[in-house]
């Protein structure tokens, strides 16, 4: 008989893993031949397990790429697919335990305007099992401006310092988990402006320099 999708069922699914059951009147040799499960190749993933019940055997088999079935473990060498009688020795159970792990990265705020020729101090608070974070400076188009800094997390925090880039707008800081870049945070945009070398003041309608000298007109 050819493969029948009606005889394939997912018993357990979770965490990118599936335990399948397939019952058929075909022999085990027929079912494990190359291409038998081609019709569901997109559903059977490497690392899944299959409880296979054929005309001549009942077995627990790993799913390999292709998909193909591995050698696996034979549970019974003479079990028919329609047999409803099971002994204690033939029972099979599968348990899976899972726990949520919280990981959070919080980027500390910094000035919206940075003066050229200075530095940009950045820091982040880290919660959960994160050992290293990556700080990067991005321009207005999102491109990374070297250097990228990999910083160890100590006491629930990490910090770094960047030299100011060229005068411009739309710069951002990104911080992410070094082991999992999908866990990351992008800062709001900030600007880099020129260094104001001269500070002017007004006195009796006249402009004064920072040192108090009257500017000539």
N, CA, C and O of each residue as an XYZ file, in Angstrom:
868
protein
N       0.836     -1.205      0.000
C       0.000      0.000      0.000
C       0.874      1.259      0.000
O       1.956      1.256      0.587
N       0.423      2.319     -0.641
C       1.178      3.575     -0.571
C       0.953      4.262      0.762
O       0.104      3.838      1.548
N       1.708      5.319      1.022
C       1.566      6.095      2.254
C       0.151      6.676      2.351
O      -0.417      7.119      1.353
N      -0.411      6.668      3.571
C      -1.739      7.235      3.816
C      -1.627      8.283      4.913
O      -1.278      7.964      6.050
N      -1.922      9.525      4.577
C      -1.822     10.605      5.555
C      -2.852     10.443      6.682
O      -2.649     10.964      7.779
N      -3.950      9.726      6.423
C      -4.972      9.527      7.453
C      -4.454      8.663      8.591
O      -4.995      8.706      9.696
N      -3.407      7.874      8.332
C      -2.853      6.977      9.354
C      -1.718      7.612     10.137
O      -1.155      6.968     11.022
N      -1.358      8.881      9.834
C      -0.271      9.575     10.515
C      -0.863     10.593     11.479
O      -1.680     11.425     11.084
N      -0.449     10.529     12.748
C      -0.981     11.446     13.760
C       0.149     11.953     14.634
O       1.093     11.220     14.929
N       0.053     13.214     15.049
C       1.023     13.810     15.963
C       0.522     13.606     17.387
O      -0.520     14.143     17.764
N       1.267     12.828     18.183
C       0.861     12.550     19.556
C       1.256     13.673     20.501
O       0.472     14.074     21.360
N       2.497     14.189     20.338
C       3.025     15.243     21.214
C       3.764     16.239     20.346
O       4.528     15.850     19.462
N       3.540     17.537     20.593
C       4.268     18.588     19.878
C       4.692     19.652     20.865
O       3.940     20.015     21.769
N       5.901     20.147     20.686
C       6.389     21.221     21.548
C       7.877     21.387     21.423
O       8.615     20.420     21.233
N       8.323     22.656     21.535
C       9.747     22.984     21.520
C      10.438     22.422     20.286
O      11.526     21.855     20.383
N       9.799     22.581     19.109
C      10.343     22.134     17.816
C      10.526     20.622     17.762
O      11.385     20.130     17.030
N       9.730     19.879     18.528
C       9.815     18.421     18.545
C       8.411     17.850     18.401
O       7.451     18.398     18.944
N       8.295     16.725     17.653
C       7.004     16.051     17.489
C       7.192     14.540     17.648
O       8.129     13.959     17.101
N       6.290     13.919     18.403
C       6.220     12.461     18.498
C       5.062     12.021     17.618
O       3.907     12.349     17.891
N       5.374     11.274     16.555
C       4.374     10.839     15.571
C       3.946      9.393     15.828
O       4.670      8.620     16.456
N       2.759      9.043     15.332
C       2.302      7.650     15.295
C       1.830      7.358     13.866
O       1.071      8.125     13.275
N       2.303      6.219     13.328
C       1.857      5.833     11.981
C       1.471      4.361     12.025
O       2.265      3.518     12.444
N       0.210      4.041     11.576
C      -0.303      2.672     11.563
C      -0.612      2.297     10.124
O      -1.231      3.066      9.389
N      -0.178      1.116      9.731
C      -0.374      0.683      8.353
C      -0.356     -0.836      8.265
O       0.179     -1.516      9.140
N      -0.946     -1.354      7.204
C      -0.890     -2.794      6.927
C       0.358     -3.159      6.138
O       0.588     -4.339      5.873
N       1.172     -2.175      5.753
C       2.444     -2.450      5.075
C       3.429     -3.071      6.051
O       3.235     -3.026      7.266
N       4.485     -3.651      5.500
C       5.555     -4.205      6.332
C       6.481     -3.085      6.782
O       6.474     -1.990      6.218
N       7.271     -3.370      7.796
C       8.239     -2.375      8.276
C       9.245     -2.038      7.183
O       9.613     -0.874      7.027
N       9.688     -3.018      6.436
C      10.664     -2.788      5.371
C      10.108     -1.829      4.319
O      10.838     -0.992      3.787
N       8.813     -1.955      4.020
C       8.192     -1.067      3.036
C       8.138      0.363      3.544
O       8.436      1.306      2.811
N       7.752      0.517      4.810
C       7.584      1.855      5.382
C       8.923      2.572      5.527
O       9.000      3.783      5.325
N       9.969      1.839      5.873
C      11.273      2.470      6.093
C      12.068      2.640      4.805
O      13.188      3.149      4.845
N      11.526      2.231      3.671
C      12.224      2.416      2.392
C      12.261      3.893      2.024
O      11.380      4.660      2.414
N      13.282      4.286      1.274
C      13.465      5.675      0.880
C      12.260      6.173      0.085
O      11.771      5.482     -0.810
N      11.785      7.368      0.413
C      10.711      8.008     -0.327
C       9.308      7.678      0.137
O       8.350      8.238     -0.397
N       9.144      6.788      1.113
C       7.807      6.386      1.538
C       7.029      7.581      2.100
O       5.836      7.739      1.841
N       7.735      8.425      2.881
C       7.079      9.573      3.510
C       7.319     10.866      2.736
O       7.251     11.948      3.319
N       7.594     10.780      1.454
C       7.887     11.967      0.650
C       6.726     12.962      0.661
O       6.952     14.169      0.582
N       5.497     12.476      0.757
C       4.326     13.355      0.702
C       4.243     14.284      1.911
O       3.604     15.333      1.834
N       4.881     13.915      3.032
C       4.846     14.755      4.237
C       6.258     15.153      4.645
O       6.541     15.333      5.829
N       7.131     15.288      3.673
C       8.529     15.630      3.966
C       8.632     16.967      4.686
O       9.551     17.168      5.481
N       7.703     17.886      4.422
C       7.764     19.185      5.072
C       7.343     19.159      6.533
O       7.628     20.104      7.268
N       6.674     18.101      6.972
C       6.203     18.018      8.358
C       7.137     17.220      9.251
O       7.292     17.535     10.431
N       7.767     16.180      8.689
C       8.671     15.337      9.480
C      10.033     16.006      9.546
O      10.693     16.181      8.522
N      10.455     16.380     10.752
C      11.706     17.104     10.945
C      12.766     16.185     11.554
O      12.435     15.308     12.353
N      14.044     16.377     11.184
C      15.114     15.602     11.820
C      15.077     15.801     13.339
O      14.965     16.928     13.821
N      15.172     14.712     14.077
C      15.089     14.767     15.531
C      13.735     14.372     16.079
O      13.618     14.094     17.273
N      12.686     14.337     15.227
C      11.386     13.830     15.670
C      11.468     12.323     15.913
O      12.402     11.664     15.458
N      10.475     11.782     16.640
C      10.371     10.342     16.862
C       9.052      9.856     16.282
O       8.072     10.597     16.223
N       9.045      8.573     15.847
C       7.823      7.995     15.301
C       7.570      6.634     15.935
O       8.438      5.761     15.943
N       6.340      6.471     16.477
C       5.881      5.152     16.911
C       5.272      4.499     15.669
O       4.219      4.921     15.190
N       5.935      3.480     15.159
C       5.551      2.850     13.901
C       4.902      1.501     14.183
O       5.499      0.639     14.829
N       3.682      1.323     13.695
C       2.952      0.074     13.883
C       2.634     -0.480     12.495
O       1.762      0.032     11.793
N       3.358     -1.536     12.113
C       3.200     -2.136     10.791
C       2.626     -3.539     10.931
O       2.287     -3.984     12.027
N       2.522     -4.233      9.784
C       1.969     -5.588      9.800
C       2.866     -6.568     10.527
O       2.388     -7.588     11.023
N       4.173     -6.278     10.601
C       5.096     -7.266     11.185
C       5.917     -6.728     12.345
O       6.785     -7.442     12.846
N       5.682     -5.504     12.794
C       6.492     -4.973     13.891
C       5.867     -3.720     14.466
O       5.079     -3.030     13.820
N       6.251     -3.448     15.714
C       5.958     -2.170     16.343
C       7.282     -1.626     16.828
O       8.002     -2.314     17.551
N       7.633     -0.366     16.434
C       8.964      0.147     16.720
C       8.911      1.639     17.016
O       7.970      2.337     16.637
N       9.947      2.108     17.704
C      10.153      3.532     17.952
C      11.361      3.958     17.126
O      12.478      3.505     17.372
N      11.134      4.831     16.142
C      12.183      5.161     15.184
C      12.455      6.662     15.153
O      11.518      7.457     15.219
N      13.734      7.065     15.053
C      14.046      8.492     14.891
C      13.848      8.932     13.451
O      14.062      8.155     12.521
N      13.439     10.180     13.269
C      13.295     10.747     11.934
C      14.596     11.429     11.544
O      15.122     12.262     12.283
N      15.109     11.065     10.374
C      16.319     11.693      9.864
C      15.956     12.619      8.710
O      14.780     12.741      8.370
N      16.937     13.267      8.107
C      16.663     14.167      6.995
C      16.209     13.380      5.788
O      16.600     12.226      5.609
N      15.401     13.984      4.974
C      14.994     13.317      3.734
C      13.517     13.388      3.425
O      13.216     13.804      2.307
N      12.519     13.027      4.289
C      12.812     12.410      5.583
C      13.041     10.903      5.451
O      12.442     10.254      4.593
N      13.892     10.362      6.286
C      14.108      8.919      6.337
C      14.053      8.499      7.801
O      14.287      9.318      8.689
N      13.747      7.235      8.058
C      13.665      6.723      9.414
C      14.935      5.977      9.762
O      15.476      5.234      8.944
N      15.412      6.182     10.994
C      16.596      5.477     11.454
C      16.272      4.064     11.897
O      15.128      3.620     11.805
N      17.293      3.356     12.381
C      17.122      1.961     12.810
C      16.157      1.859     13.974
O      15.263      1.012     13.977
N      16.338      2.723     14.968
C      15.409      2.794     16.082
C      15.396      1.566     16.974
O      16.339      0.775     16.991
N      14.307      1.427     17.711
C      14.144      0.357     18.697
C      12.881     -0.427     18.385
O      11.799      0.153     18.287
N      13.008     -1.750     18.228
C      11.844     -2.605     17.977
C      11.180     -2.950     19.302
O      11.800     -3.554     20.177
N       9.915     -2.564     19.444
C       9.173     -2.840     20.669
C       8.492     -4.198     20.632
O       8.358     -4.847     21.670
N       8.056     -4.641     19.451
C       7.408     -5.936     19.281
C       7.580     -6.361     17.835
O       7.404     -5.556     16.921
N       7.924     -7.635     17.625
C       8.190     -8.100     16.265
C       6.994     -8.701     15.565
O       7.117     -9.149     14.425
N       5.828     -8.726     16.214
C       4.662     -9.335     15.557
C       3.388     -8.649     16.025
O       2.553     -9.268     16.685
N       3.237     -7.382     15.688
C       2.063     -6.616     16.085
C       1.348     -6.129     14.842
O       1.970     -5.481     13.999
N       0.072     -6.414     14.699
C      -0.703     -5.964     13.549
C      -1.262     -4.574     13.786
O      -1.418     -4.155     14.932
N      -1.567     -3.850     12.707
C      -2.018     -2.474     12.871
C      -3.405     -2.327     13.441
O      -3.752     -1.253     13.934
N      -4.234     -3.396     13.391
C      -5.601     -3.271     13.886
C      -5.758     -3.896     15.271
O      -6.839     -3.826     15.855
N      -4.716     -4.496     15.798
C      -4.774     -5.160     17.094
C      -5.022     -4.154     18.208
O      -4.277     -3.182     18.333
N      -6.055     -4.367     19.021
C      -6.375     -3.448     20.114
C      -5.989     -4.000     21.476
O      -6.268     -3.366     22.493
N      -5.356     -5.161     21.520
C      -4.951     -5.765     22.786
C      -3.490     -5.430     23.036
O      -2.640     -5.681     22.182
N      -3.194     -4.868     24.196
C      -1.820     -4.509     24.558
C      -1.499     -5.069     25.939
O      -2.317     -4.999     26.857
N      -0.316     -5.618     26.071
C       0.132     -6.089     27.377
C       0.880     -4.963     28.075
O       1.183     -3.944     27.454
N       1.180     -5.133     29.355
C       1.910     -4.113     30.113
C       3.263     -3.858     29.501
O       3.726     -2.718     29.493
N       3.913     -4.883     28.988
C       5.246     -4.744     28.417
C       5.253     -3.938     27.133
O       6.303     -3.463     26.701
N       4.084     -3.779     26.518
C       4.016     -3.077     25.249
C       3.596     -1.613     25.404
O       3.534     -0.891     24.409
N       3.311     -1.168     26.604
C       2.863      0.205     26.811
C       4.036      1.168     26.717
O       5.157      0.846     27.111
N       3.764      2.331     26.198
C       4.821      3.334     26.009
C       4.307      4.690     26.467
O       3.189      5.078     26.129
N       5.094      5.395     27.214
C       4.724      6.733     27.653
C       5.868      7.692     27.391
O       7.032      7.298     27.332
N       5.515      8.949     27.236
C       6.521      9.961     26.934
C       6.173     11.227     27.705
O       5.041     11.704     27.638
N       7.135     11.769     28.432
C       6.906     12.983     29.208
C       7.908     14.059     28.832
O       9.054     13.772     28.483
N       7.464     15.276     28.910
C       8.332     16.393     28.576
C       8.084     17.517     29.567
O       6.944     17.931     29.776
N       9.176     18.020     30.186
C       9.063     19.109     31.148
C       9.671     20.368     30.552
O      10.695     20.317     29.870
N       9.031     21.489     30.818
C       9.532     22.763     30.299
C       9.378     23.833     31.362
O       8.447     23.794     32.167
N      10.300     24.792     31.360
C      10.242     25.907     32.295
C      10.598     27.189     31.565
O      11.486     27.202     30.712
N       9.910     28.255     31.899
C      10.165     29.540     31.255
C      11.418     30.189     31.839
O      11.606     30.197     33.056
N      12.259     30.724     30.989
C      13.462     31.437     31.404
C      13.343     32.875     30.903
O      13.253     33.120     29.700
N      13.345     33.813     31.833
C      13.182     35.219     31.484
C      14.548     35.849     31.235
O      15.443     35.770     32.077
N      14.698     36.476     30.067
C      15.918     37.222     29.741
C      15.504     38.601     29.241
O      14.690     38.718     28.325
N      16.065     39.638     29.841
C      15.698     40.994     29.481
C      16.949     41.864     29.443
O      17.832     41.744     30.292
N      17.010     42.748     28.438
C      18.086     43.741     28.350
C      17.434     45.115     28.304
O      16.576     45.371     27.460
N      17.844     46.009     29.222
C      17.300     47.359     29.311
C      18.433     48.345     29.064
O      19.407     48.374     29.816
N      18.310     49.147     28.019
C      19.338     50.123     27.672
C      19.093     51.421     28.438
O      17.992     51.970     28.390
N      20.112     51.914     29.143
C      19.976     53.146     29.911
C      19.868     54.346     28.970
O      20.502     54.352     27.914
N      19.077     55.364     29.330
C      18.940     56.545     28.472
C      20.221     57.374     28.440
O      21.018     57.337     29.377
N      20.410     58.122     27.350
C      21.543     59.038     27.243
C      21.092     60.261     26.459
O      19.964     60.308     25.967
N      21.974     61.252     26.341
C      21.606     62.535     25.758
C      21.172     62.388     24.312
O      21.704     61.558     23.576
N      20.186     63.211     23.903
C      19.710     63.192     22.523
C      20.643     63.939     21.593
O      20.587     63.755     20.377
N      21.520     64.797     22.162
C      22.487     65.532     21.356
C      23.887     65.310     21.900
O      24.134     65.535     23.084
N      24.798     64.874     21.053
C      26.178     64.603     21.440
C      27.087     65.594     20.730
O      26.886     65.886     19.551
N      28.100     66.122     21.447
C      29.037     67.078     20.866
C      30.184     66.330     20.201
O      30.753     65.413     20.793
N      30.522     66.709     18.989
C      31.622     66.079     18.267
C      32.923     66.225     19.047
O      33.152     67.245     19.698
N      33.769     65.210     18.980
C      35.048     65.236     19.678
C      34.996     64.697     21.087
O      36.023     64.641     21.763
N      33.798     64.290     21.558
C      33.683     63.699     22.886
C      33.479     62.188     22.746
O      33.804     61.609     21.710
N      32.948     61.562     23.776
C      32.666     60.122     23.728
C      31.199     59.892     24.079
O      30.533     60.768     24.629
N      30.711     58.699     23.750
C      29.322     58.317     24.030
C      29.332     57.160     25.019
O      29.600     56.026     24.622
N      29.045     57.411     26.309
C      28.971     56.308     27.277
C      27.607     55.633     27.201
O      26.578     56.309     27.197
N      27.594     54.314     27.140
C      26.342     53.557     27.104
C      26.392     52.463     28.156
O      27.464     51.958     28.489
N      25.236     52.102     28.674
C      25.154     51.020     29.666
C      23.806     50.330     29.550
O      22.848     50.885     29.013
N      23.751     49.107     30.064
C      22.520     48.321     29.993
C      22.375     47.486     31.254
O      23.361     47.016     31.821
N      21.136     47.309     31.682
C      20.805     46.397     32.774
C      20.361     45.072     32.167
O      19.538     45.058     31.251
N      20.895     43.958     32.664
C      20.642     42.641     32.089
C      20.009     41.738     33.139
O      20.536     41.599     34.242
N      18.874     41.121     32.796
C      18.197     40.183     33.676
C      18.179     38.807     33.026
O      17.902     38.696     31.832
N      18.470     37.754     33.791
C      18.438     36.397     33.254
C      19.818     35.899     32.859
O      20.817     36.597     33.035
N      19.864     34.660     32.312
C      21.136     34.012     31.975
C      21.765     34.558     30.693
O      21.760     33.885     29.662
N      22.303     35.771     30.758
C      23.029     36.378     29.638
C      24.437     36.675     30.127
O      24.609     37.459     31.060
N      25.447     36.066     29.516
C      26.825     36.229     29.988
C      27.565     37.356     29.294
O      28.466     37.954     29.883
N      27.199     37.666     28.033
C      27.861     38.725     27.281
C      26.829     39.476     26.441
O      25.854     38.890     25.970
N      27.054     40.769     26.260
C      26.214     41.558     25.359
C      27.095     42.242     24.324
O      28.293     42.430     24.532
N      26.483     42.608     23.214
C      27.193     43.284     22.127
C      26.608     44.680     21.962
O      25.409     44.829     21.722
N      27.451     45.705     22.089
C      27.055     47.079     21.831
C      27.529     47.461     20.436
O      28.660     47.157     20.057
N      26.662     48.132     19.663
C      27.061     48.613     18.343
C      26.438     49.978     18.094
O      25.341     50.275     18.567
N      27.164     50.805     17.338
C      26.701     52.132     16.951
C      26.227     52.059     15.509
O      26.951     51.568     14.643
N      24.999     52.549     15.236
C      24.414     52.482     13.895
C      24.184     53.907     13.370
O      23.840     54.811     14.131
N      24.379     54.091     12.048
C      24.096     55.385     11.439
C      22.628     55.478     11.047
O      21.852     54.572     11.349
N      22.237     56.558     10.380
C      20.843     56.788     10.048
C      20.237     55.729      9.159
O      19.021     55.540      9.164
N      21.083     55.013      8.374
C      20.582     53.960      7.493
C      20.562     52.593      8.174
O      20.106     51.615      7.582
N      21.055     52.516      9.418
C      21.097     51.250     10.143
C      22.411     50.506     10.009
O      22.571     49.440     10.605
N      23.367     51.040      9.235
C      24.667     50.378      9.066
C      25.504     50.510     10.330
O      25.449     51.528     11.019
N      26.281     49.471     10.627
C      27.122     49.446     11.826
C      28.360     50.303     11.598
O      29.007     50.219     10.555
N      28.680     51.138     12.601
C      29.894     51.950     12.575
C      30.893     51.314     13.535
O      30.642     51.302     14.741
N      32.034     50.775     13.041
C      33.003     50.134     13.933
C      33.525     51.144     14.972
O      33.544     52.349     14.719
N      33.954     50.630     16.159
C      34.061     49.208     16.491
C      32.802     48.666     17.174
O      32.084     49.400     17.852
N      32.548     47.358     16.980
C      31.514     46.656     17.731
C      32.155     46.133     19.014
O      33.242     45.557     18.969
N      31.505     46.325     20.143
C      32.100     45.972     21.429
C      31.330     44.829     22.095
O      30.124     44.924     22.320
N      32.056     43.739     22.407
C      31.499     42.603     23.146
C      31.912     42.765     24.601
O      33.101     42.794     24.919
N      30.920     42.870     25.486
C      31.176     43.225     26.881
C      30.595     42.145     27.798
O      29.443     41.751     27.611
N      31.355     41.657     28.779
C      30.798     40.680     29.724
C      29.796     41.340     30.665
O      29.933     42.513     31.015
N      28.788     40.572     31.069
C      27.792     41.056     32.025
C      28.309     40.774     33.431
O      28.593     39.628     33.780
N      28.430     41.824     34.232
C      28.929     41.700     35.601
C      27.918     42.336     36.546
O      27.590     43.515     36.418
N      27.427     41.542     37.501
C      26.481     42.079     38.470
C      25.199     42.579     37.859
O      24.590     43.517     38.373
N      24.773     41.962     36.759
C      23.526     42.355     36.125
C      23.619     43.593     35.264
O      22.601     44.214     34.960
N      24.828     43.965     34.865
C      24.973     45.155     34.033
C      26.176     45.067     33.116
O      27.064     44.237     33.313
N      26.196     45.933     32.109
C      27.318     46.006     31.174
C      27.385     47.429     30.641
O      26.358     48.095     30.513
N      28.592     47.899     30.329
C      28.741     49.266     29.827
C      29.878     49.331     28.828
O      30.760     48.472     28.809
N      29.845     50.370     27.993
C      30.880     50.574     26.979
C      30.916     52.053     26.631
O      30.026     52.811     27.014
N      31.956     52.461     25.898
C      32.114     53.847     25.473
C      32.491     53.878     24.003
O      33.394     53.160     23.573
N      31.793     54.715     23.227
C      32.075     54.848     21.803
C      32.624     56.241     21.508
O      32.171     57.216     22.106
N      33.595     56.353     20.594
C      33.978     57.680     20.116
C      32.847     58.257     19.275
O      32.129     57.516     18.605
N      32.688     59.568     19.308
C      31.603     60.164     18.532
C      31.874     60.016     17.040
O      33.005     60.220     16.601
N      30.866     59.669     16.259
C      31.017     59.591     14.805
C      30.973     60.986     14.184
O      31.002     61.994     14.890
N      30.904     61.028     12.872
C      30.852     62.303     12.164
C      29.577     63.063     12.514
O      28.578     62.464     12.911
N      29.619     64.385     12.364
C      28.454     65.212     12.632
C      27.294     64.759     11.737
O      27.445     64.625     10.523
N      26.150     64.531     12.355
C      25.006     64.048     11.589
C      23.837     63.737     12.498
O      23.877     64.027     13.693
N      22.792     63.144     11.933
C      21.568     62.845     12.666
C      21.182     61.377     12.462
O      21.710     60.696     11.584
N      20.245     60.909     13.296
C      19.689     59.569     13.130
C      20.544     58.449     13.669
O      20.281     57.286     13.364
N      21.575     58.755     14.471
C      22.406     57.698     15.045
C      21.627     56.942     16.119
O      20.765     57.510     16.788
N      21.941     55.644     16.277
C      21.314     54.814     17.311
C      22.342     53.865     17.910
O      23.349     53.547     17.277
N      22.081     53.417     19.135
C      22.881     52.390     19.814
C      22.037     51.126     19.903
O      20.867     51.183     20.282
N      22.633     49.969     19.552
C      21.950     48.683     19.718
C      22.735     47.829     20.699
O      23.964     47.778     20.653
N      22.006     47.155     21.593
C      22.601     46.189     22.513
C      21.850     44.881     22.354
O      20.622     44.877     22.277
N      22.580     43.761     22.303
C      21.953     42.461     22.105
C      22.731     41.372     22.827
O      23.906     41.539     23.154
N      22.049     40.246     23.071
C      22.685     39.074     23.676
C      23.695     38.502     22.683
O      23.346     38.220     21.537
N      24.958     38.326     23.122
C      25.986     37.812     22.213
C      25.655     36.407     21.733
O      26.025     36.035     20.620
N      24.956     35.614     22.560
C      24.618     34.246     22.179
C      23.309     34.152     21.413
O      23.058     33.142     20.756
N      22.464     35.183     21.481
C      21.155     35.166     20.819
C      20.815     36.582     20.351
O      20.163     37.329     21.081
N      21.249     36.965     19.138
C      21.023     38.332     18.656
C      19.548     38.717     18.546
O      19.232     39.902     18.445
N      18.636     37.733     18.564
C      17.209     38.074     18.505
C      16.757     38.790     19.772
O      15.743     39.488     19.756
N      17.500     38.627     20.873
C      17.214     39.354     22.111
C      18.052     40.629     22.103
O      19.227     40.598     22.467
N      17.471     41.726     21.700
C      18.221     42.970     21.604
C      17.309     44.169     21.692
O      16.085     44.035     21.693
N      17.911     45.344     21.765
C      17.157     46.582     21.927
C      17.880     47.688     21.172
O      19.106     47.788     21.220
N      17.108     48.519     20.473
C      17.650     49.642     19.708
C      17.214     50.939     20.375
O      16.032     51.119     20.669
N      18.173     51.856     20.620
C      17.864     53.111     21.290
C      17.090     54.048     20.377
O      16.992     53.806     19.174
N      16.544     55.111     20.938
C      15.984     56.178     20.123
C      17.138     56.874     19.400
O      18.296     56.727     19.790
N      16.829     57.616     18.369
C      17.871     58.261     17.582
C      18.439     59.476     18.313
O      17.764     60.087     19.141
N      19.692     59.819     17.995
C      20.318     61.001     18.570
C      21.188     61.663     17.498
O      21.502     61.063     16.470
N      21.567     62.910     17.767
C      22.346     63.697     16.819
C      23.745     63.951     17.343
O      23.975     63.952     18.553
N      24.676     64.167     16.431
C      26.032     64.602     16.769
C      26.224     65.976     16.144
O      26.145     66.131     14.926
N      26.481     66.990     17.004
C      26.625     68.361     16.528
C      28.027     68.884     16.718
O      28.839     68.244     17.386
N      28.330     70.036     16.143
C      29.680     70.614     16.254
C      29.967     71.098     17.664
O      29.055     71.412     18.428
N      31.257     71.154     17.995
C      31.696     71.654     19.289
C      31.613     73.175     19.266
O      32.221     73.805     18.401
N      30.877     73.777     20.192
C      30.732     75.232     20.239
C      31.932     75.833     20.962
O      31.965     75.882     22.192
N      32.910     76.284     20.197
C      34.133     76.827     20.784
C      33.912     78.192     21.413
O      34.669     78.585     22.301
N      32.900     78.922     20.981
C      32.688     80.288     21.430
C      31.294     80.414     22.016
O      30.298     80.084     21.373
N      31.243     80.892     23.232
C      29.964     81.137     23.887
C      29.763     82.636     23.979
O      30.608     83.316     24.563
N      28.707     83.179     23.441
C      28.457     84.608     23.391
C      27.479     85.024     24.475
O      26.575     84.274     24.845
N      27.680     86.239     24.977
C      26.770     86.829     25.944
C      26.472     88.253     25.503
O      27.215     88.824     24.704
N      25.401     88.826     26.013
C      25.002     90.174     25.628
C      25.062     91.082     26.836
O      24.605     90.714     27.918
N      25.632     92.288     26.657
C      25.719     93.267     27.744
C      25.537     94.656     27.146
O      26.342     95.096     26.326
N      24.494     95.333     27.554
C      24.217     96.682     27.054
C      24.172     96.723     25.540
O      24.659     97.675     24.930
N      23.593     95.700     24.928
C      23.449     95.684     23.482
C      24.711     95.281     22.744
O      24.752     95.344     21.515
N      25.754     94.862     23.478
C      27.000     94.432     22.853
C      27.207     92.930     23.089
O      26.803     92.401     24.124
N      27.845     92.240     22.113
C      28.142     90.822     22.253
C      29.501     90.648     22.909
O      30.480     91.285     22.520
N      29.546     89.771     23.918
C      30.783     89.473     24.630
C      31.175     88.041     24.372
O      30.308     87.183     24.203
N      32.483     87.757     24.338
C      32.977     86.382     24.254
C      32.867     85.733     25.609
O      32.469     86.381     26.576
N      33.223     84.430     25.700
C      33.152     83.706     26.952
C      34.025     84.363     28.022
O      33.689     84.333     29.206
N      35.143     84.953     27.605
C      36.043     85.584     28.567
C      35.604     87.001     28.919
O      36.232     87.639     29.764
N      34.528     87.519     28.284
C      34.048     88.849     28.613
C      34.532     89.944     27.693
O      34.210     91.112     27.911
N      35.307     89.599     26.654
C      35.828     90.598     25.742
C      34.711     91.005     24.761
O      33.989     90.161     24.230
N      34.595     92.348     24.537
C      33.589     92.836     23.626
C      34.003     92.497     22.209
O      35.137     92.755     21.806
N      33.066     91.909     21.441
C      33.337     91.565     20.047
C      33.186     92.802     19.188
O      32.203     93.534     19.304
N      34.172     93.037     18.316
C      34.122     94.174     17.420
C      33.141     93.909     16.294
O      32.994     92.777     15.835
N      32.478     94.952     15.859
C      31.522     94.818     14.775
C      32.047     95.541     13.524
O      31.382     95.546     12.488
